[in-house]
Amino acid sequence: MEPFIQISKINDFLYSPKSLYLHSVYETFDQKTYHETPQVVGKLTHQNIEEHTYSTAKRYLQGMAVYSTKYNIGGKIDIYDQNTSTLIERKTKLKTLQTGHKYQLYAQMFCLQEMGYQVKKLAIHSLQDNKRYQISLPTPSEIKDFEQTLYAMRHYDPRQPQPTDLRCELSIYRHLSF
């Protein structure tokens, strides 16, 4: 059986595979030992989703656990609007739309679809500037690329030489080496 992948790790992997590996090593530690201000702020802004206090309207599913047996991925969605069949991922502030952001939404969408929900629209909402970015549903080519990313995650070997990547140098694990 293929290893289970947390949906939230897809964006992290595309950001920096080495950083994601180190994140998994330090996951059991107290987050105060390695989180920096952006991670703390992100966790605080995500709190109302975790506590299901984004809205009291029954049309919104908030922080619901989702899983796909086809892809062996799972996690939690931020918001699913049942009236418009829109899946919404919230970010503290979206500076640049990255492939990983889209793949995170695609993963959540695939999970919801397996669970019997229809997803007609995808969006990322940037909280600090209150901007909503509409994301197109994935094309067959994007689905193939998404699947290749999951394959790469499952077969990543941190012992193999990796190209130098500025994003890894900017990660919260940059002070650690291996």
Order of alpha helices (4+ residues) and beta strands (2+ residues): beta-alpha-alpha-alpha-alpha-beta-beta-beta-beta-beta-alpha-beta-beta-alpha-alpha
